Amino acid sequence: MIQKEGKTVFGPVEHPWFDPLWRRYLLVAVCAGWTGVEYYFGSTTWFYVTLGITVYAGWSFLYYYKGPDDPARKPKPETNQDEE
């Protein structure tokens, strides 16, 4: 996967909404549950698609994610609308 300055091919993964750890765990758990449903109903193609999504979500949100206190995470510059 190509990475440049904290971004993956699909864009940045460090969004402030994902800062709480429970939200990232919930996202990966929902993806894993969806994968289990596809496996249970025998949809082989969709099982592999959702398995790939689950693996990518686990890697990007649990392993690779840089929290708000990480010095490598670059915050977006704040724009002041009063200065025009």
Helices and strands as residue ranges (DSSP letters): E 7-8, E 11-12, G 16-18, H 21-40, H 44-58, I 59-63
